[in-house]
Amino acid sequence: MSSLPPAIFLMGPTAAGKTDLAMALADALPCELISVDSALIYRGMDIGTAKPSRELLARYPHRLIDIRDPAESYSAAEFR
């Protein structure tokens, strides 16, 4: 049996309020925010992705946002 810490997964369509809920959870719990949105990994793809603003990302850092250039590939194996 693994001794990994508990995890909360927020899933749903774009603009459903996942980011707002994640930030509220970050205010209430000692947790990290990890984005698993396939479009948010790419730098510059801000329109149509509901990527959090720079101000929000400064206050609530999210892992795996803006980690690749759009010309670079990214796979499920790399994510793992």
N, C-alpha and C positions, 0 to 999 in steps of 0.2 A: 504494500500500500504506500502510495506516495505521500510525502508530507508537504506538498505544495500549498501555498496560501489560497484562501478562497478567491474566486474571481466572479465579477459581475459582467455579463455580456448584454450590451444594448444593441438591438437589431431593429431595423425598420426602414421604410423608404426615405429618400432625401426629403428634408424639410419637415420631418415628423417630430422634431424636438429632442433627438438623441443627444446632441451637443449640449443643449441647455441642461438636460438631466445629468449628463456626465460631469458638468461643471458643478452642479449642486452636490453631487456625490463627492467630488473632490474637496468641496468646502466642508463636508460633514465627516468624511472618512480619510484615513491615511492611505491613499491609493495613487496609482499612476494611471494616466490615460493613454491608451494605445489605439490608434486608428487602424482599422483593417479595411478601409475603403480603397478599392483598387485604383481609383482616379487620384486620390489625395497623395499618393506616394510621389507623384510627378510635380516638379517645380513648374510654376507658371500656369498650371491648369486650375485657375481659381474661379472662372466663370462656369456656371452650370454644375459645380460640384458641391456647393454649400460648404466650402472650406472655411474654417473659422478665421476671423480676421487676425492680423498680426498682433493687435492689442490683446485679443483673447488668448492667442497662443503664447504671448509673453507672460500672461497671468496664469494660464493653465496649459503648460507644455504637454503636447501630445507626441508620443513616439510614432514613427513611421509616416510623418507628413513631410513632403518636400525632400525626399531622400534620393530621388533619381531625376535625371534629365529625361524629357519625353523621348529622346532618341535612344535611350537605354532600355533594355528589356528587364523584366522582373518576373520571377517565377514563384510558385507555391513552395518549392524547395528552398529558395532563398529566404522567403518569409519565415519558414520553419526555423 
